[in-house]
Amino acid sequence: MNIVVCLKQVPGTTQVKINPQTNTLIRQDIKNIVNPFDTYALEEGVRLKERYGGKVTAISMGPPQAEGMLRESIAAGADQTILLSDRAFAGADTLATAYTLAQAIKKIEDYDLVICGKQTIDGDTGQVGPELAEELELPFIAYVNKIEETTTGQMRIQRMIEEGHELIETPLPAVISVVKEINVPRLPSLRGIIKAKDAIIPVWTAHNLGVDPSMVGLDGSATRVVKIFFPERVRHGEKLQGDLEDQVASLIEKLRKSRVI
């Protein structure tokens, strides 16, 4: 069973700065980590490989420094990795990101399942998974917390919903996004760390993928960040005068005027 896992490098701190001209994160001098939800996706891919055989390919779109994250994925059990890195990809929203990832996955060709984390901690949109499935024209299942069984061309999956759980059967290949309840990611093994250190990380550019330039990066983004700011919190307080009955009556009147009651 050949599995593709999508990973993203995200800031490992909430103390981030914004470039006022581009409204994008200033990533210099910031410690980056693997998006936490993606670690569960990788772990599940490795577990499926251990159960059914095959290989796990970890793929990420990002700057050159994302190579370190992909080496971590090899240490955690991935067999091979691909980094999608090109200035043409910069500034991509979820739509352009999904398009770029899809072109890379199509180039891989031999895969049975694509696994994503349910969302990233920097964007929190949860949109790349379903958009990726749409680009690949594959079925998509979100909030997966258990993969029960996989047979030839078919998979039985349990997903979380507000009322409990759903049991779904889907044909393969498919795209799924997983929640943290699905497993506990393993620690890298010494053998994995040595393998990761010596691994060659292929870098695919826009030219390698043969993408439509109007579909990637800022040009391919349906949304753009116009402004980033911290909202001002204005709080007004008023002290009611008089005896208790007068205060209660005054409070009720103010609440009525504000249409709270």
C-alpha positions in Angstrom: 0.0 0.0 0.0 1.6 3.2 -1.1 0.8 6.3 0.9 1.4 10.0 0.4 1.5 12.2 3.6 1.2 15.9 3.2 3.3 17.9 5.8 3.6 21.6 6.5 6.3 23.5 8.4 4.8 26.0 10.8 6.1 28.5 13.3 6.8 26.9 16.7 5.8 30.0 18.6 3.0 32.4 18.9 5.4 35.4 19.0 5.5 36.0 15.3 5.9 39.3 13.4 4.1 40.3 10.2 5.7 42.1 7.2 3.6 45.2 6.9 4.2 45.4 3.1 3.3 41.8 2.2 1.1 40.9 5.2 3.0 37.6 5.4 4.8 36.0 8.3 8.4 37.0 8.9 10.0 33.5 9.2 13.6 34.5 9.8 14.9 33.7 13.2 11.8 31.7 14.1 12.0 28.1 15.2 9.8 26.0 12.8 8.2 22.7 13.6 6.2 20.1 11.8 2.5 21.0 12.0 1.3 18.9 15.0 -1.7 17.5 13.2 0.5 16.3 10.4 2.6 14.2 12.8 -0.6 12.1 13.3 -1.0 11.8 9.6 2.6 10.6 9.2 2.3 8.1 12.0 -0.9 6.6 10.5 0.8 6.3 7.2 3.7 4.4 8.7 1.3 2.1 10.6 -0.6 1.3 7.5 2.7 0.5 5.7 3.7 -1.8 8.6 0.3 -3.6 8.3 0.0 -3.9 4.6 3.5 -3.2 3.1 4.3 -0.6 0.6 5.9 2.8 1.2 5.3 6.2 2.6 6.2 9.4 0.7 6.2 12.6 2.7 5.6 15.7 0.6 5.7 19.4 1.6 5.5 22.7 -0.1 7.7 25.4 1.5 11.1 27.2 1.6 14.4 25.4 1.4 14.7 25.2 5.2 11.7 22.8 5.2 14.2 20.1 4.2 15.0 19.6 7.9 11.3 18.8 8.6 11.3 16.2 5.9 14.4 14.6 7.3 12.5 14.3 10.6 9.7 12.5 8.7 12.3 10.0 7.5 13.5 9.5 11.0 9.9 8.8 12.0 9.3 6.2 9.3 8.8 7.8 5.9 10.6 6.0 3.1 11.1 9.0 0.8 10.3 12.7 0.7 9.8 15.4 -1.8 10.1 19.2 -1.2 8.2 21.5 -3.5 10.1 24.7 -3.3 10.1 27.7 -5.7 9.7 31.4 -5.4 6.7 31.0 -7.8 4.9 29.1 -4.9 5.3 32.0 -2.4 2.2 33.6 -1.0 -0.1 30.7 -1.9 -3.5 30.4 -0.2 -5.1 27.0 0.4 -6.4 26.8 -3.2 -3.0 27.4 -4.8 -1.4 25.1 -2.3 -3.8 22.3 -3.0 -3.3 22.7 -6.7 0.5 22.6 -6.4 0.4 19.5 -4.1 -2.0 17.8 -6.5 0.4 18.3 -9.4 3.2 16.7 -7.4 1.0 13.8 -6.3 -0.1 13.2 -9.9 3.6 13.0 -10.9 4.1 10.4 -8.2 1.3 8.3 -9.9 1.6 5.1 -7.8 -0.4 5.8 -4.6 -3.4 4.3 -2.8 -4.1 6.9 -0.1 -3.3 10.6 0.6 -3.3 11.5 4.3 -3.4 15.1 5.7 -3.7 16.5 9.2 -7.1 18.0 9.8 -5.7 21.5 9.8 -2.6 23.6 10.4 -2.0 25.6 13.5 -1.0 28.7 11.6 -3.9 29.0 9.2 -6.5 26.8 11.0 -8.7 26.6 7.9 -8.8 22.8 7.3 -9.3 23.5 3.6 -6.3 21.9 1.9 -7.5 18.4 2.4 -10.8 18.7 0.7 -9.4 21.1 -2.0 -6.6 18.5 -2.7 -9.2 15.8 -3.1 -11.1 18.0 -5.5 -8.0 18.6 -7.6 -7.2 14.9 -7.7 -10.9 14.0 -8.3 -10.9 11.6 -5.4 -13.3 10.9 -2.5 -12.5 12.8 0.7 -13.2 11.9 4.3 -12.5 14.4 7.1 -12.0 13.9 10.9 -10.8 10.3 10.6 -10.0 8.8 14.0 -9.7 5.2 13.1 -8.9 3.1 10.0 -10.6 -0.2 10.6 -9.8 -2.3 7.6 -8.2 -2.0 4.2 -8.8 -4.5 1.4 -8.1 -4.4 -2.3 -9.4 -1.1 -3.6 -11.5 -0.5 -0.5 -11.1 1.0 3.0 -13.3 1.1 6.0 -12.9 4.3 8.1 -14.3 5.7 11.3 -14.7 9.5 11.5 -15.7 11.8 14.3 -19.0 13.8 14.1 -20.8 15.9 16.7 -23.2 13.1 17.6 -20.6 10.4 17.9 -18.9 8.5 15.0 -19.7 7.4 11.5 -18.4 4.2 9.8 -17.7 4.9 6.1 -16.5 2.7 3.3 -14.6 4.4 0.5 -12.9 3.2 -2.7 -9.2 3.7 -3.1 -7.4 5.9 -3.9 -8.8 8.5 -1.6 -7.8 11.5 0.5 -8.4 11.7 4.2 -7.7 14.1 7.0 -7.0 12.8 10.5 -7.5 14.0 14.0 -5.2 13.6 17.0 -7.3 10.8 18.5 -6.2 8.4 15.7 -2.8 7.5 17.3 0.2 8.5 19.3 3.2 9.5 17.1 6.3 7.5 17.8 9.7 8.9 18.6 12.4 8.6 15.9 14.5 5.5 16.1 18.3 5.7 16.1 18.3 3.8 12.8 15.8 6.3 11.4 17.9 9.2 12.5 20.9 7.8 10.7 18.9 7.2 7.6 17.5 10.7 7.7 21.0 12.2 8.0 22.2 10.5 4.8 18.9 10.9 2.8 18.8 12.9 -0.4 15.7 15.2 -0.4 14.5 15.8 -4.0 13.4 19.4 -4.7 10.7 19.9 -7.3 10.2 23.4 -8.8 7.4 24.9 -10.8 9.4 23.9 -13.9 9.7 20.3 -12.7 6.0 20.0 -12.1 5.0 21.8 -15.3 2.3 23.8 -13.4 0.2 26.6 -14.9 1.9 29.8 -13.5 -1.5 31.5 -13.1 -2.5 28.7 -10.7 0.3 28.8 -8.1 1.5 31.3 -5.6 -0.2 34.7 -5.3 -1.4 34.6 -8.9 -3.2 31.4 -8.2 -4.7 32.4 -4.9 -8.4 33.1 -4.7 -7.9 35.0 -1.5 -5.3 37.5 -0.3 -4.5 38.9 3.2 -5.4 42.6 3.0 -4.5 43.5 6.5 -3.4 41.8 9.7 -4.0 43.6 13.0 -4.8 43.0 16.7 -8.4 44.3 17.4 -8.7 47.0 20.0 -10.5 46.0 23.2 -12.5 48.9 24.6 -14.2 48.3 27.9 -16.5 50.8 29.6 -17.6 50.5 33.2 -20.3 52.3 35.1 -21.0 52.4 38.8 -24.7 52.5 39.7 -25.7 54.9 42.5 -28.5 54.8 45.1 -29.9 52.1 47.2 -30.2 48.5 46.1 -33.7 48.8 44.6 -32.7 51.9 42.6 -29.6 50.1 41.3 -31.6 47.1 40.2 -34.2 49.3 38.4 -31.4 51.3 36.7 -29.7 48.1 35.6 -32.9 46.6 34.2 -33.6 49.8 32.3 -30.1 49.9 30.8 -30.4 46.3 29.7 -33.7 47.0 28.0 -32.3 49.9 26.1 -29.4 47.8 25.0 -31.9 45.0 24.0 -30.2 42.4 26.1 -33.6 41.7 27.8 
